[in-house]
Amino acid sequence: MPTNPAASPDVAEFAGQLFFRLWRASHTRIATALESIGLTPASFGLLNVLGAREGAMQQELGSAMGIDPSTMVALIDSLESAGLAKRKPHPRDRRARAIVITAKGRRKLERGRALAAEVEDEVLGGLSDGERRELLQLLRRALETSPAQPPWRAEEGD
């Protein structure tokens, strides 16, 4: 039976422990929801960034997302084979390829965003809209100032 242990001020918890528990609650649900539309959390994450950075180069995407270059190639290959993204010649660099989201990819992204919003509503249901915005703001700031990490590799799991 699933448990949802309440945070207790009597227990010395660290932010990392709370992040992990919240990540797990969110990640397992979003992975299941995205699977229903043929995406993984990593492929959804890449589609989401592509939706905002149309025509970015592969190296830029990997750097922005903290993903290892070989893993990024595999992710782009999978999106391309599914017809969700495609590589095009970069307009300013003949040697580079720009990655663009297709119309099918945009539709899949919108469905994925709707599923992610449902999961977030479920996981963060105890917070007001203002508290959610504040949480995101604090997490972004913490991430910006946290120590550098090696790029994520697919072998670590999705």
N, C-alpha and C positions, 0 to 999 in steps of 0.2 A: 504494500500500500504506500503510495507516495506521501512523503511528509513535507511540511513547509515550516521548518523550525523558525520561530520568531527570533528576531535579533534581541539579544538580552544585554543590557548595560553591565550585567554582572560578569559577562564573559569578555575577556580581552581579545577582541577580534581586530584583525588588521584589514586595511582597505583591500588588499589583494585577495583575502579570503572572501570578502563580501562581493568583490568583482567577479570572482570565480563562480560563486553561487548564483548570482544574477545572470552571468553569461550563460551558465548551464541551463537555467530556466528558460532563457530566451532562445539560445542556440538550438536546443533539441526541438523546440516547437517550430522555429522558423525553418529548420532543415526539413522537417516533415511536411510543412506547408508548401515549401518551394519544390520539393520532390513531386508533388501532385501536378506541377506544371512543367516538369522536366528540367529544373534548375537545382544547383547546389548553392549553399551560401557563398562560396567563392565566385561562381559564375554570375550570380545575382549581384554581388558586390562590384564585379567588373562591369556588368551592364549598367549599373547605377552610376558609376564613374563615367562611363562612355556617354551616358545620357547627358551629363553635365559638361563633358570635355570632348565634344564631337571633333573628330579628326586628330586626336592626340597621337603622338608617336608611341610605339610599344615601350620604349625605354622610359618615357615620361609617365606612362601608366604604371609601370612596375615600381618606379621610384615613389610616385604619389601614394600607392597602395601598400608599399613595403613588401613587395613580392619579388622573389628570386627570378632572374631573367628566363631560365629554362621553364619554370613553372608558369610564368606569364605567357610564354610561347604556347604551352599546352592549353592554357585557358582560352587564349584567342583562337587556337585551332579548333577547340570544341565549339566555341560560339560560332565560328565561321562555318563549320560543317553542319551546324543546326540551322544555318541561315539567319542567325541573329546579329551578326556583325560581318564586316568584310575589310580586307586590307586594300588600300588604294595608294598610288604613288603620292608622296607628300608634296604639296605644292611648292615648298621652298627648299627641299633637300632631295635631290634625285636618288640618293642612296637609301633614304628612309621610307618607311611605309606608314601611312596614317591609318588608324583603326576607326572605322565609322560604324555606327549602329544602323541596322536596316529597319524598314518599316515593321517587319515581323518582330525584330528585336525590341522596338519601341512598345509594341503591343504586349509582349511578354514582360517587359520592364514594368509597365503600368500594372499588370496583374500581380507581379512580384511585389511592387510597392504597396498595393492594397493588402496583400497577405501579410507583409511585414508590419504594416500599420495595425492590423488586427492583433497580431502577436504582441506588439508593443503595448497596445491597449490592455491586453490581458496581463502581461508581465508587470507593467507600470501602473496598473489600475488604482493603486493606492496613492498616487501622486496627482496633484492638480496640474492643469495645463502649464501654469507658471512654474511649478516645481520641475516639470519635465524639461521645459526650456532651460531652466537654471542647471539642471543635471547635465544636459548636453553641453552647455557652455562650460561648466566646470570640467567635464571629461575632455573636451577639446583642449582647454588650457593645460590640463595635466599632461595630455599626450604631447603637446607642443614642447613641453619642458622636461619630459621624461628622458632617461638615457636612451641613446640609439640602440636599436636591436638589429640583429642580422635579419635579412629578408626572409619572409615566410616561404617555406617550401611545401609542395603538395604532400610529401612524405609525413609531414606533421599532422595531417588529417584536416578535414574540411569542417 
